[in-house]
Amino acid sequence: MPTIVGIRFKDSGKIYFFDPITTTGLQQGEAVIVETVRGPELAKVAYSPRNVAESEITGDLKPVLRRADESDFARLEMLNARHDTVIARCSEKILEHHLPMRLIKAEYSFDGSRLTFYFTSEKRVDFRLLVRDLARTFKTRIELRQIGPRDEAKLLGGIGPCGRTLCCATFLPDYARVSIKMAKDQDLPLNPSKISGVCGRLLCCLSYEHDQYLQIKAELPRKGAWVQTPDGPGEVVAVNVVRETVTVQLAESAAHEDYKPELLQEATERVASTARSRNAEGITPAVRPPPPPREPKHHGERRLLRDEIENPDVLEALAMLEDGEWDDTGERSRPSPMPRPRPQQDVQRQLPEARRTPHPEAQRPTQPEPPRSALQDTPPEPRQAQPPTGTTPPNDLPQPLSPSQNDSRSRAQRRKRRK
């Protein structure tokens, strides 16, 4: 099994494996110089040398060169002192090339052979000409890296909404996977200003206690469930995961009381045991009689009348009455676009009369129409009394019917077919 030592380049960075073959007795927190693909770098020991399985090692192990001394720290401070000057010169070059970039940080390698600029942008940026210009200006190798909002917060640091230093800038090596569902499971207000960090993304700490919230919620009754309490049955109106209690609204007094899940379990078992003992003695709860069947709803007196009448002539007369085909004198009239309203008392008085005894004229057989010459020679007969409104009209009207009357007759037939 190979011997490795854990090395960390930043306080919140990842831990990498290195070979301590040339350095012995390394302790946690000690500063060392290690060999990397970008040259020598100053780092700290994350944990002392130990043996690990070969399956845990990826790639080749780089060696630990030596322990860091005072000259190494002085060189690092000298390189960091150029940070403000380098950022100002690079910003001027960005303005000259009209690039949509915002510089975040500049960082020299330990030996000064590489200068890395970190920037943010809303889209991809073609900075090839800028790199050539910066290389001629600083006389070193230039590297530009586009980072996101989380990386920006990690490089700059800051204070979070909780009042502590940002987790990503202190101890969090990887960004946690967070979602809005985690905030819902923890009953947090879905307000962006409450659940977002300084980077504008969801708080990383939402994932810290998410598993515990799910475990506790699985043991508590859900909101809206009916439970048995020591004070009687009630409905759960709130769940407090932090205190592991539920708020129950009692059915009898409508009071709100807090209960532990253990008390609810005991009350449920006690009621269940009592019910089983009564069932063994033959005592069963009284069965409520089923509710009486509901009568069908009627949509008015006219609808009830049409349901009970089977005579097609009477149904047709009622349909024409509703459409305004008959006036108060019993004569046919043209249908108006807006039917004339009738007093409710007259309708209620006339409709039952038509339902009981239809007008005798409706049952009289239709007589054949005499010749036109006979009609001209015969003197006009005296006018008979017209049937009351709401009854069947006489069948001896002149033929053929007008188009408006045919439309009324077709509407009445369609109503009858729908029923």
C-alpha positions in Angstrom: 0.0 0.0 0.0 1.5 3.4 -1.0 2.1 6.1 1.5 0.6 9.5 0.8 0.1 12.9 2.4 -2.9 15.1 2.0 -2.2 18.6 0.6 -4.6 21.5 0.4 -3.7 24.7 -1.6 -6.5 26.8 -0.2 -8.4 26.8 3.1 -11.6 25.7 1.4 -10.0 23.8 -1.5 -9.9 20.1 -2.2 -7.4 17.7 -0.8 -4.9 16.1 -3.1 -2.6 13.2 -2.6 1.2 13.7 -2.8 4.2 11.5 -2.2 6.2 12.5 0.9 9.2 10.4 -0.1 11.7 13.2 0.3 10.1 14.7 3.4 9.5 12.9 6.6 7.6 13.8 9.8 5.1 16.1 8.2 2.4 17.4 10.5 -1.1 18.8 9.9 -1.1 22.5 9.1 2.6 22.6 8.1 3.5 24.7 5.0 5.3 22.8 2.2 6.4 23.3 -1.4 5.0 20.7 -3.8 5.5 20.0 -7.5 2.4 20.5 -9.7 1.7 20.6 -13.5 2.0 24.4 -13.3 5.3 24.4 -11.4 6.1 24.6 -7.7 3.3 25.8 -5.4 3.0 26.7 -1.7 0.4 24.6 0.1 -0.5 23.2 3.5 -0.6 19.7 4.9 -4.2 18.6 5.4 -3.4 15.3 7.2 -0.2 13.5 8.0 1.2 10.6 5.9 -0.8 7.4 5.9 -1.2 4.3 3.8 -4.1 4.0 1.4 -5.3 1.5 -1.2 -4.1 1.9 -4.7 -7.7 2.1 -5.9 -8.1 5.5 -4.1 -5.2 7.0 -6.1 -6.0 8.6 -9.5 -3.1 9.5 -11.7 0.6 9.8 -10.8 1.7 11.0 -7.3 3.6 14.3 -7.4 6.3 14.6 -4.8 6.6 17.0 -1.8 9.7 19.0 -2.5 10.5 20.5 0.9 9.1 22.4 3.8 8.5 26.2 3.3 10.8 28.7 4.9 10.7 32.5 5.5 12.0 33.3 2.1 9.1 31.5 0.5 6.6 33.5 2.5 8.4 36.7 1.6 8.3 35.9 -2.1 4.5 35.1 -1.9 3.8 38.5 -0.2 5.8 40.3 -2.9 3.7 38.7 -5.6 0.4 39.4 -3.8 1.4 43.1 -3.5 1.2 43.5 -7.2 -2.5 42.4 -7.3 -4.0 45.9 -7.4 -1.7 47.2 -10.1 -2.2 44.1 -12.2 -6.0 44.4 -12.0 -5.9 48.1 -13.0 -3.7 47.5 -16.0 -5.9 44.5 -17.1 -9.1 46.6 -16.8 -7.7 49.2 -19.1 -6.9 46.6 -21.7 -10.4 45.2 -21.4 -11.9 48.7 -22.1 -9.6 49.1 -25.1 -10.8 45.8 -26.6 -14.5 46.5 -25.7 -15.0 43.1 -24.1 -18.0 42.4 -21.8 -15.9 41.1 -18.9 -15.7 41.9 -15.2 -12.4 41.1 -13.4 -12.6 39.4 -10.1 -9.1 38.4 -9.1 -5.5 38.1 -10.4 -3.2 35.4 -9.0 0.5 34.7 -9.6 2.0 31.3 -9.4 4.7 30.7 -6.7 7.6 31.1 -9.1 6.0 34.0 -11.0 6.0 32.3 -14.3 2.2 32.3 -14.7 -0.4 35.0 -14.2 -4.1 34.0 -14.0 -7.0 36.3 -14.3 -10.5 35.3 -13.0 -13.5 37.1 -14.6 -17.2 36.8 -14.9 -19.4 37.4 -18.0 -23.0 36.6 -19.1 -21.8 35.0 -22.3 -18.7 33.6 -24.0 -15.9 36.0 -24.6 -13.3 35.9 -27.4 -10.3 37.2 -25.5 -7.5 35.9 -27.7 -6.3 39.4 -28.7 -6.5 40.4 -25.0 -4.2 37.6 -24.0 -1.6 38.6 -26.5 -1.7 42.2 -25.3 -1.4 41.2 -21.7 1.5 38.9 -22.4 3.4 41.8 -24.0 2.5 44.0 -21.1 3.5 41.7 -18.1 6.2 39.6 -19.9 4.8 36.4 -18.5 2.4 33.6 -19.4 -1.2 34.8 -19.2 -4.3 32.6 -18.4 -7.9 33.8 -18.3 -10.6 31.8 -16.5 -14.3 32.5 -16.7 -16.0 31.6 -13.4 -19.6 31.6 -12.1 -21.4 33.4 -9.3 -20.5 30.7 -6.7 -16.8 30.7 -7.6 -16.8 34.5 -7.4 -18.2 34.4 -3.8 -15.6 31.8 -3.0 -12.7 33.9 -4.2 -13.8 37.2 -2.7 -15.3 35.9 0.5 -17.8 37.7 2.6 -20.4 37.4 5.4 -23.5 35.4 4.8 -27.1 36.1 5.9 -26.4 34.1 9.1 -23.7 36.5 10.2 -20.8 34.1 9.7 -18.1 33.9 7.1 -19.2 32.2 3.8 -19.0 28.4 4.0 -17.5 28.1 0.5 -14.7 30.5 1.5 -13.9 28.7 4.8 -14.4 25.0 4.9 -16.7 23.8 2.0 -14.6 22.1 -0.6 -17.4 21.3 -3.1 -20.6 23.1 -3.8 -23.6 21.3 -2.4 -26.5 20.3 -4.6 -29.5 22.3 -3.5 -33.0 22.6 -4.9 -36.2 24.5 -4.1 -37.7 21.2 -2.8 -35.3 21.3 0.1 -36.7 24.7 1.2 -40.2 23.3 0.9 -39.4 20.2 3.0 -38.0 22.5 5.7 -41.1 24.7 5.7 -39.0 27.8 4.8 -40.6 30.9 3.2 -40.2 30.7 -0.6 -38.8 34.2 -0.7 -35.7 34.6 -2.8 -34.2 37.1 -0.4 -34.6 34.6 2.5 -33.2 31.4 0.9 -30.5 32.9 -1.4 -26.9 33.7 -0.5 -24.6 36.6 -1.5 -23.9 34.8 -4.8 -27.6 35.0 -5.8 -28.0 31.2 -5.7 -29.7 29.0 -3.2 -28.0 28.7 0.2 -25.6 25.8 0.4 -26.7 25.2 4.0 -30.1 24.0 2.9 -28.5 20.6 2.3 -27.0 20.3 5.7 -30.1 19.2 7.6 -32.3 18.1 4.8 -32.0 14.4 5.6 -32.8 15.0 9.3 -36.0 16.9 8.3 -37.2 14.1 6.1 -36.5 11.5 8.9 -38.4 13.5 11.5 -41.3 14.3 9.2 -41.7 10.6 8.4 -42.3 9.9 12.1 -44.8 12.8 12.6 -48.4 12.8 11.3 -49.0 15.0 8.3 -50.9 18.3 8.3 -54.7 17.7 7.9 -54.6 14.2 9.4 -57.0 13.2 12.2 -55.3 11.8 15.3 -56.3 10.6 18.7 -55.0 12.7 21.6 -55.3 12.4 25.4 -58.0 15.1 25.2 -60.0 13.6 22.4 -59.8 13.4 18.6 -58.6 16.3 16.5 -57.1 17.5 13.3 -53.4 18.3 12.8 -53.1 22.0 11.8 -49.3 22.5 12.1 -46.1 20.4 12.3 -43.0 21.7 14.2 -40.0 19.7 13.0 -37.5 21.5 15.2 -39.4 20.7 18.4 -40.8 17.4 17.0 -44.4 18.3 18.0 -47.7 18.7 16.2 -50.4 21.2 16.8 -53.9 19.6 17.0 -57.2 21.4 16.8 -59.6 19.4 19.1 -62.9 18.5 17.7 -64.9 19.2 20.8 -63.5 22.5 22.1 -61.8 23.7 18.8 -58.7 24.6 21.0 -55.1 24.2 19.6 -52.8 22.0 21.7 -49.2 20.8 21.1 -48.5 17.1 21.5 -45.5 14.8 21.1 -45.8 11.8 18.8 -45.4 9.5 21.8 -48.5 10.9 23.5 -50.5 10.5 20.2 -49.3 6.9 19.9 -50.3 6.1 23.5 -53.8 7.6 23.1 -54.3 5.8 19.8 -53.4 2.4 21.4 -55.6 3.1 24.4 -58.6 3.9 22.2 -57.9 0.8 20.0 -57.7 -1.5 23.0 -60.9 -0.1 24.4 -62.7 -0.7 21.1 -61.3 -4.3 20.9 -62.5 -5.1 24.4 -66.0 -3.8 23.7 -66.1 -5.7 20.5 -65.2 -8.9 22.4 -68.1 -8.2 24.8 -70.5 -7.7 21.9 -70.9 -4.0 22.3 -70.8 -2.3 18.9 -71.3 1.3 18.1 -74.7 2.4 16.9 -75.1 2.5 13.1 -76.5 5.7 11.8 -79.5 5.3 9.4 -78.7 6.2 5.9 -79.9 9.6 4.8 -83.2 9.8 3.0 -83.0 10.0 -0.8 -83.1 13.5 -2.2 -85.9 14.5 -4.4 -85.0 15.5 -8.0 -84.6 19.2 -8.4 -87.1 21.0 -10.7 -86.1 24.1 -12.6 -89.5 25.8 -12.4 -93.2 25.2 -12.8 -93.0 25.1 -16.6 -90.3 22.4 -16.6 -92.4 20.3 -14.2 -95.5 20.8 -16.4 -93.6 19.7 -19.5 -92.4 16.6 -17.7 -95.9 15.5 -16.7 -97.8 16.3 -20.0 -97.7 13.7 -22.7 -100.0 15.3 -25.3 -97.9 16.6 -28.1 -100.4 19.3 -29.0 -100.3 20.7 -25.5 -96.6 20.6 -25.4 -96.4 22.5 -28.7 -98.8 25.1 -27.4 -96.8 25.6 -24.3 -93.6 26.0 -26.4 -95.3 28.7 -28.5 -96.6 30.4 -25.4 -93.0 30.7 -24.1 -91.8 31.9 -27.5 -94.5 34.7 -27.7 -96.5 33.1 -30.5 -99.9 34.0 -28.8 -101.0 37.3 -27.5 -103.5 38.1 -24.8 -106.5 37.9 -27.2 -105.6 34.4 -28.5 -104.4 35.5 -31.9 -101.1 34.5 -33.4 -98.4 37.2 -33.4 -95.0 37.4 -34.8 -92.2 36.4 -32.4 -90.4 39.4 -31.0 -86.6 39.4 -30.3 -87.3 40.1 -26.6 -90.3 38.1 -25.1 -92.7 40.2 -23.2 -92.4 39.5 -19.5 -95.5 38.0 -17.8 -96.5 38.4 -14.2 -95.5 35.5 -12.1 -98.9 35.2 -10.5 -100.7 34.8 -13.9 -98.2 32.1 -15.0 -98.7 30.1 -11.7 -102.5 30.4 -12.1 -102.7 29.5 -15.7 -100.2 26.6 -16.0 -101.9 24.2 -13.5 -105.2 24.8 -15.3 -103.7 23.8 -18.6 -102.2 20.7 -17.0 -105.5 19.5 -15.5 -108.0 20.0 -18.4 -106.7 21.0 -21.9 -109.0 23.1 -24.0 -111.7 21.2 -25.8 -110.8 22.8 -29.0 -107.5 20.8 -28.9 -109.3 17.4 -29.1 -111.8 18.4 -31.8 -110.9 16.8 -35.1 -109.7 19.1 -37.8 -112.4 19.9 -40.4 -111.5 20.1 -44.1 -111.2 23.6 -45.5 -114.2 24.6 -47.7 -113.6 25.8 -51.3 -112.6 29.4 -51.9 -115.9 30.2 -53.6 -117.9 29.0 -50.7 -115.9 31.2 -48.4 -116.6 34.2 -50.5 -120.5 33.6 -50.7 -121.0 32.6 -47.1 -121.5 35.5 -44.8 -118.9 35.9 -42.0 -119.8 34.0 -38.9 -119.9 35.7 -35.5 -116.5 35.7 -33.7 -116.3 33.1 -31.0 -114.8 33.5 -27.6 -111.1 32.9 -27.6 -109.5 30.3 -25.3 -107.8 31.5 -22.3 -104.1 32.2 -22.4 -102.0 29.2 -21.6 -104.3 26.6 -23.3 -104.1 24.8 -26.6 -104.9 27.0 -29.6 -107.7 26.0 -32.1 -106.7 23.8 -35.0 -108.9 25.6 -37.6 -106.3 28.3 -38.4 -105.7 29.1 -42.1 -102.9 27.1 -43.8 -100.1 27.2 -44.6 -98.2 28.6 -41.6 -95.8 31.5 -41.8 -92.0 30.9 -41.7 -91.9 32.3 -38.2 -94.5 29.8 -37.1 -92.6 27.0 -38.7 -89.5 28.0 -36.8 -91.5 28.0 -33.5 -92.9 24.5 -34.3 -89.4 23.2 -35.0 -88.0 24.7 -31.8 -90.8 22.9 -29.9 -90.0 19.6 -31.5 -86.3 20.0 -30.7 -87.2 20.6 -27.0 -89.3 17.5 -27.0 -86.6 15.4 -28.5 -84.1 16.7 -25.9 -86.3 15.6 -23.1 
